[in-house]
């Protein structure tokens, strides 16, 4: 285990969704995860919770929310002060990215699955 938690924002109990696949692969690579999504369920043994818990300690946020659904969580994510936010394909958001950069958070536009597979995570 790396000990550095990744928040999978937009987690889904549906096994065909990229957020679900990413959560399983992150765990497979030894990365602890925190799963937040709008649909109740589990990914393997971990529950998907509806909100980011106050005081959560997160190293990385990997985003699986369309930009139109990010406004409600943007301030909560920024308040976590993660080291980085990964905007997966289809989640790119210049306003959110700029706010993160201004807060000293690294912004990456990439695919978490590819990053894991190529050793770039």
Backbone as a chain_set.jsonl record, in Angstrom:
{"seq": "XXXXXXXXXXXXXXXXXXXXXXXXXXXXXXXXXXXXXXXXXXXXXXXXXXXXXXXXXXXXXXXXXXXXXXXXXXXXXXXXXXXXXXXXXXXXXXXXXXXXXXXXXXXXXXXXXXXXXXXXX", "coords": {"N": [[0.828, -1.193, 0.0], [0.427, 2.245, -0.733], [-0.292, 4.208, 1.021], [-1.193, 6.706, 0.47], [-4.106, 8.317, -0.057], [-6.548, 8.137, -2.632], [-9.142, 10.023, -3.868], [-11.916, 9.017, -5.503], [-13.937, 10.649, -7.418], [-17.149, 10.679, -8.369], [-17.636, 8.083, -8.381], [-18.952, 4.866, -9.246], [-21.315, 2.199, -8.89], [-21.652, 0.609, -11.066], [-20.162, -1.799, -13.03], [-19.166, -1.367, -15.621], [-18.51, 1.268, -15.883], [-16.044, 3.823, -16.18], [-15.075, 5.039, -13.836], [-15.562, 3.093, -11.924], [-13.955, 0.998, -12.836], [-11.469, 2.256, -12.616], [-11.317, 2.666, -9.819], [-11.143, 0.02, -8.895], [-8.729, -0.749, -10.115], [-6.93, 1.066, -8.974], [-6.954, 0.178, -6.304], [-5.912, -2.357, -6.795], [-3.337, -1.703, -7.489], [-2.401, -0.95, -5.091], [-3.241, 1.461, -3.955], [-4.946, 3.215, -1.528], [-8.423, 4.021, -1.458], [-11.054, 6.49, -1.542], [-14.364, 6.548, -2.036], [-16.673, 8.459, -3.718], [-19.864, 9.167, -4.786], [-22.97, 9.651, -6.62], [-24.723, 7.543, -6.639], [-25.803, 4.955, -4.556], [-23.985, 2.139, -3.359], [-21.39, -0.329, -3.803], [-17.918, -0.816, -4.371], [-16.258, -3.541, -4.84], [-15.225, -4.261, -1.663], [-15.657, -1.787, -0.607], [-17.654, 0.964, 0.395], [-19.631, 3.256, -1.557], [-19.896, 6.57, -0.944], [-22.094, 9.418, -0.375], [-21.099, 12.033, -0.105], [-18.195, 14.137, 0.191], [-16.256, 13.493, 2.942], [-15.891, 15.644, 5.752], [-12.737, 16.88, 6.634], [-11.307, 14.839, 5.439], [-8.342, 13.161, 4.445], [-6.589, 13.457, 1.648], [-4.559, 12.588, -1.052], [-4.673, 12.558, -3.856], [-7.13, 13.541, -6.214], [-9.223, 11.975, -8.395], [-11.115, 12.706, -11.073], [-14.36, 11.966, -12.17], [-16.608, 13.274, -13.051], [-18.82, 15.084, -15.068], [-18.208, 18.391, -16.344], [-20.495, 20.048, -15.85], [-21.498, 19.006, -13.527], [-19.695, 19.546, -11.565], [-19.645, 21.918, -10.115], [-20.982, 21.821, -7.648], [-19.241, 20.432, -6.018], [-16.765, 21.549, -6.159], [-15.646, 23.507, -4.313], [-15.483, 21.946, -2.007], [-13.613, 20.025, -2.788], [-11.351, 21.642, -3.267], [-10.964, 22.545, -0.662], [-9.939, 20.305, 0.544], [-7.312, 20.329, -0.102], [-5.687, 18.666, -1.86], [-2.749, 17.047, -3.231], [-2.797, 16.793, -5.969], [-5.081, 17.014, -8.78], [-6.703, 14.949, -10.998], [-8.005, 15.364, -14.066], [-9.967, 13.456, -15.792], [-10.564, 12.211, -19.18], [-13.15, 14.068, -20.676], [-13.877, 15.4, -18.408], [-12.649, 17.78, -18.205], [-12.191, 21.093, -17.094], [-11.818, 24.358, -17.286], [-12.275, 26.469, -15.42], [-12.391, 25.237, -12.88], [-9.882, 23.999, -12.932], [-8.159, 26.226, -13.016], [-8.773, 27.444, -10.547], [-7.85, 25.447, -8.854], [-5.098, 25.399, -9.471], [-4.401, 27.986, -8.643], [-4.683, 27.587, -5.957], [-2.495, 26.137, -5.419], [-2.503, 23.492, -6.171], [-1.638, 20.691, -8.067], [-2.577, 20.252, -11.417], [-3.747, 17.855, -13.617], [-4.455, 16.796, -16.813], [-5.484, 13.931, -17.861], [-5.734, 10.344, -18.27], [-6.587, 8.308, -15.682], [-6.514, 5.504, -15.724], [-4.707, 4.962, -17.834], [-2.459, 6.233, -16.8], [-1.935, 4.614, -14.552], [-1.41, 2.142, -15.837], [0.893, 2.703, -17.238], [2.786, 3.343, -15.398], [2.89, 5.981, -14.534], [1.411, 7.036, -12.532]], "CA": [[0.0, 0.0, 0.0], [1.178, 3.488, -0.784], [-0.668, 5.032, 2.152], [-1.728, 7.981, -0.011], [-5.478, 8.061, -0.482], [-7.1, 8.742, -3.834], [-10.583, 10.234, -3.893], [-12.537, 8.772, -6.804], [-15.123, 11.498, -7.373], [-18.003, 10.225, -9.46], [-17.595, 6.621, -8.306], [-20.196, 4.228, -9.667], [-21.38, 0.758, -8.64], [-21.784, -0.074, -12.356], [-18.822, -2.276, -13.374], [-18.728, -0.925, -16.951], [-18.153, 2.686, -15.828], [-14.606, 4.028, -15.999], [-14.783, 5.331, -12.428], [-15.565, 1.799, -11.24], [-12.743, 0.299, -13.275], [-10.323, 2.963, -12.021], [-11.278, 2.383, -8.382], [-10.638, -1.352, -8.719], [-7.306, -0.791, -10.498], [-6.183, 1.783, -7.945], [-6.781, -0.76, -5.187], [-5.022, -3.409, -7.261], [-1.974, -1.161, -7.482], [-2.04, -0.641, -3.712], [-3.619, 2.818, -3.562], [-6.204, 3.309, -0.794], [-9.379, 4.896, -2.138], [-12.257, 7.015, -0.931], [-15.291, 6.544, -3.165], [-17.789, 9.378, -3.564], [-20.704, 9.17, -5.978], [-24.379, 9.944, -6.343], [-25.5, 6.309, -6.545], [-25.373, 4.057, -3.486], [-23.46, 0.853, -3.784], [-20.052, -0.681, -3.351], [-16.946, -1.31, -5.334], [-15.677, -4.613, -4.042], [-15.617, -4.189, -0.255], [-15.698, -0.392, -0.155], [-18.905, 1.649, 0.064], [-19.654, 4.55, -2.243], [-20.59, 7.5, -0.054], [-22.685, 10.504, -1.171], [-20.428, 13.329, 0.07], [-16.808, 14.141, 0.659], [-16.279, 13.698, 4.394], [-15.104, 16.764, 6.286], [-11.466, 16.484, 7.223], [-10.679, 13.716, 4.742], [-6.961, 13.384, 4.018], [-6.537, 12.938, 0.288], [-3.402, 12.984, -1.84], [-5.065, 12.745, -5.254], [-8.536, 13.454, -6.596], [-9.407, 11.62, -9.795], [-12.453, 13.197, -11.357], [-15.216, 11.298, -13.146], [-17.838, 14.053, -13.12], [-18.871, 16.047, -16.161], [-18.062, 19.762, -15.82], [-21.767, 20.614, -15.358], [-21.766, 18.442, -12.201], [-18.558, 19.813, -10.686], [-19.807, 23.145, -9.321], [-21.422, 21.489, -6.297], [-18.175, 19.815, -5.214], [-15.484, 22.216, -6.384], [-15.109, 24.104, -3.088], [-15.142, 20.855, -1.088], [-12.355, 19.434, -3.267], [-10.277, 22.602, -3.014], [-10.747, 22.594, 0.781], [-9.143, 19.134, 0.923], [-5.911, 20.645, -0.425], [-4.951, 17.506, -2.359], [-1.524, 17.354, -3.969], [-3.123, 16.908, -7.391], [-6.394, 16.635, -9.299], [-6.636, 14.395, -12.346], [-9.208, 15.564, -14.863], [-10.028, 12.389, -16.784], [-11.208, 12.66, -20.418], [-14.551, 14.457, -20.558], [-14.104, 16.144, -17.163], [-11.838, 18.996, -18.245], [-12.949, 22.262, -16.661], [-10.833, 25.43, -17.096], [-12.542, 27.258, -14.209], [-11.975, 24.397, -11.757], [-8.429, 23.822, -13.045], [-7.512, 27.492, -12.644], [-8.937, 27.605, -9.102], [-6.95, 24.477, -8.211], [-3.725, 25.881, -9.637], [-4.238, 29.153, -7.777], [-4.594, 27.072, -4.585], [-1.254, 25.379, -5.305], [-2.779, 22.081, -6.451], [-1.23, 20.281, -9.411], [-3.682, 19.867, -12.297], [-3.33, 16.941, -14.673], [-5.496, 16.328, -17.73], [-4.993, 12.624, -18.297], [-6.573, 9.211, -17.917], [-6.051, 7.576, -14.539], [-6.243, 4.122, -16.133], [-3.468, 4.968, -18.605], [-1.374, 6.576, -15.878], [-1.627, 3.422, -13.776], [-0.863, 1.104, -16.707], [2.208, 3.099, -17.74], [3.671, 3.69, -14.286], [2.959, 7.442, -14.354], [0.518, 7.46, -11.456]], "C": [[0.869, 1.251, 0.0], [0.892, 4.362, 0.429], [-1.273, 6.363, 1.745], [-3.09, 7.736, -0.639], [-5.832, 8.826, -1.745], [-8.61, 8.826, -3.687], [-11.064, 10.017, -5.321], [-13.874, 9.5, -6.76], [-15.969, 11.228, -8.616], [-18.007, 8.707, -9.516], [-18.971, 6.041, -8.626], [-20.173, 2.743, -9.326], [-21.471, -0.053, -9.932], [-20.408, -0.487, -12.863], [-18.3, -1.828, -14.74], [-18.299, 0.542, -16.969], [-16.663, 2.838, -15.545], [-14.23, 4.324, -14.552], [-14.709, 4.038, -11.615], [-14.284, 1.032, -11.562], [-11.513, 0.934, -12.629], [-10.205, 2.66, -10.532], [-10.709, 0.986, -8.121], [-9.145, -1.438, -9.056], [-6.442, -0.055, -9.476], [-5.917, 0.861, -6.76], [-5.814, -1.87, -5.565], [-3.563, -2.984, -7.281], [-1.551, -0.713, -6.083], [-2.383, 0.751, -3.243], [-4.934, 2.783, -2.782], [-7.134, 4.308, -1.489], [-10.482, 5.341, -1.199], [-13.216, 7.198, -2.093], [-16.485, 7.442, -2.881], [-18.561, 9.403, -4.879], [-22.16, 9.39, -5.617], [-25.24, 8.691, -6.215], [-24.937, 5.419, -5.448], [-24.871, 2.752, -4.079], [-22.081, 0.638, -3.223], [-19.195, -0.958, -4.574], [-16.083, -2.272, -4.533], [-16.14, -4.45, -2.598], [-15.786, -2.756, 0.266], [-17.005, 0.289, -0.56], [-18.666, 2.932, -0.734], [-20.486, 5.47, -1.357], [-21.058, 8.718, -0.862], [-21.959, 11.843, -1.107], [-18.984, 13.126, 0.493], [-16.835, 14.391, 2.163], [-15.404, 14.882, 4.819], [-13.83, 16.209, 6.903], [-10.785, 15.298, 6.564], [-9.262, 14.101, 4.328], [-6.765, 12.668, 2.692], [-5.305, 13.47, -0.412], [-3.815, 13.383, -3.252], [-6.577, 12.671, -5.38], [-8.551, 13.078, -8.063], [-10.877, 11.831, -10.118], [-13.131, 12.405, -12.457], [-16.589, 11.956, -13.159], [-17.751, 15.002, -14.302], [-18.771, 17.458, -15.58], [-19.352, 20.348, -15.251], [-22.114, 20.11, -13.956], [-20.664, 18.738, -11.187], [-18.752, 21.007, -9.757], [-20.164, 22.842, -7.869], [-20.311, 20.95, -5.409], [-16.855, 20.565, -5.288], [-14.879, 22.775, -5.092], [-14.714, 23.036, -2.069], [-13.827, 20.201, -1.486], [-11.191, 20.372, -2.966], [-9.945, 22.675, -1.524], [-9.93, 21.398, 1.279], [-7.649, 19.396, 0.771], [-5.141, 19.398, -0.879], [-3.683, 17.958, -3.077], [-1.841, 17.567, -5.445], [-4.572, 16.505, -7.656], [-6.183, 16.132, -10.717], [-7.997, 14.592, -12.995], [-9.178, 14.51, -15.966], [-10.739, 12.891, -18.041], [-12.712, 12.908, -20.228], [-14.857, 15.253, -19.303], [-13.363, 17.474, -17.148], [-12.71, 20.22, -17.959], [-11.962, 23.388, -16.362], [-11.036, 26.245, -15.816], [-12.051, 26.504, -12.976], [-10.448, 24.248, -11.769], [-7.691, 25.073, -12.598], [-7.6, 27.707, -11.13], [-7.998, 26.661, -8.345], [-5.506, 24.956, -8.298], [-3.452, 27.077, -8.737], [-4.117, 28.752, -6.304], [-3.342, 26.216, -4.386], [-1.406, 23.887, -5.543], [-2.376, 21.777, -7.889], [-2.458, 19.809, -10.185], [-3.123, 19.01, -13.42], [-4.55, 16.595, -15.507], [-4.984, 15.056, -18.357], [-6.007, 11.567, -17.878], [-5.907, 8.432, -16.792], [-5.681, 6.151, -14.922], [-4.939, 4.02, -16.919], [-2.288, 5.287, -17.693], [-0.964, 5.367, -15.044], [-0.902, 2.379, -14.628], [0.555, 1.413, -17.165], [3.184, 3.523, -16.643], [3.813, 5.177, -14.039], [2.117, 7.934, -13.19], [1.318, 7.877, -10.239]], "O": [[1.911, 1.301, 0.652], [1.733, 5.168, 0.826], [-1.813, 7.078, 2.589], [-3.204, 7.027, -1.638], [-5.474, 9.992, -1.912], [-9.275, 7.826, -3.416], [-10.669, 10.74, -6.235], [-14.828, 9.027, -6.141], [-15.565, 11.508, -9.745], [-18.332, 8.11, -10.542], [-20.005, 6.637, -8.322], [-19.135, 2.093, -9.454], [-21.376, -1.28, -9.895], [-19.563, 0.374, -13.106], [-17.096, -1.906, -14.986], [-17.773, 1.012, -17.978], [-16.089, 2.077, -14.767], [-13.169, 3.9, -14.092], [-13.877, 3.915, -10.717], [-13.623, 0.492, -10.675], [-10.623, 0.23, -12.153], [-9.103, 2.422, -10.036], [-9.886, 0.803, -7.223], [-8.387, -2.118, -8.364], [-5.344, -0.506, -9.151], [-4.79, 0.775, -6.272], [-4.988, -2.28, -4.75], [-2.664, -3.808, -7.11], [-0.466, -0.159, -5.91], [-1.862, 1.193, -2.219], [-5.95, 2.356, -3.331], [-6.681, 5.313, -2.039], [-10.801, 4.68, -0.212], [-12.913, 7.927, -3.038], [-17.223, 7.219, -1.921], [-17.99, 9.631, -5.945], [-22.537, 9.324, -4.447], [-26.37, 8.768, -5.732], [-23.734, 5.158, -5.41], [-25.288, 2.331, -5.158], [-21.651, 1.322, -2.294], [-19.69, -1.286, -5.653], [-15.295, -1.874, -3.675], [-17.342, -4.496, -2.336], [-16.031, -2.552, 1.455], [-17.42, 0.205, -1.716], [-17.637, 3.592, -0.595], [-21.644, 5.177, -1.059], [-20.489, 9.02, -1.911], [-22.176, 12.702, -1.962], [-18.609, 12.102, 1.064], [-17.382, 15.399, 2.61], [-14.308, 15.079, 4.293], [-13.85, 15.198, 7.604], [-9.784, 14.799, 7.079], [-9.015, 15.233, 3.911], [-6.773, 11.439, 2.622], [-5.033, 14.67, -0.372], [-3.372, 14.404, -3.779], [-7.226, 11.846, -4.737], [-7.963, 13.774, -8.89], [-11.76, 11.218, -9.518], [-12.568, 12.194, -13.53], [-17.61, 11.277, -13.265], [-16.725, 15.649, -14.513], [-19.202, 17.695, -14.451], [-19.305, 21.078, -14.261], [-22.935, 20.717, -13.269], [-20.703, 18.23, -10.066], [-18.094, 21.097, -8.721], [-19.7, 23.53, -6.96], [-20.417, 21.002, -4.184], [-15.921, 20.247, -4.551], [-13.705, 22.531, -4.813], [-13.729, 23.196, -1.349], [-13.015, 19.861, -0.626], [-10.157, 19.935, -2.462], [-8.783, 22.846, -1.155], [-9.296, 21.481, 2.331], [-6.826, 18.763, 1.433], [-4.069, 19.105, -0.349], [-3.566, 19.115, -3.48], [-1.234, 18.414, -6.1], [-5.195, 15.773, -6.886], [-5.561, 16.805, -11.539], [-9.006, 14.058, -12.536], [-8.454, 14.652, -16.952], [-11.447, 13.897, -17.982], [-13.435, 12.068, -19.692], [-15.977, 15.737, -19.14], [-13.446, 18.216, -16.169], [-13.805, 20.366, -18.501], [-11.332, 23.387, -15.305], [-10.06, 26.666, -15.195], [-11.369, 27.077, -12.126], [-9.804, 24.361, -10.727], [-6.699, 24.983, -11.874], [-6.62, 28.105, -10.5], [-7.424, 27.033, -7.321], [-4.775, 24.92, -7.308], [-2.383, 27.168, -8.134], [-3.527, 29.476, -5.502], [-3.146, 25.637, -3.318], [-0.538, 23.102, -5.161], [-2.729, 22.511, -8.812], [-3.279, 19.056, -9.662], [-2.158, 19.383, -14.087], [-5.566, 16.151, -14.973], [-4.157, 15.085, -19.268], [-7.004, 11.864, -17.219], [-4.783, 7.953, -16.944], [-4.645, 5.642, -14.493], [-4.152, 3.099, -16.7], [-1.229, 4.67, -17.81], [0.227, 5.124, -14.85], [0.097, 1.803, -14.198], [1.332, 0.501, -17.448], [4.28, 4.004, -16.932], [4.771, 5.6, -13.392], [2.112, 9.129, -12.893], [0.74, 8.267, -9.225]]}, "num_chains": 1, "name": "protein.A"}
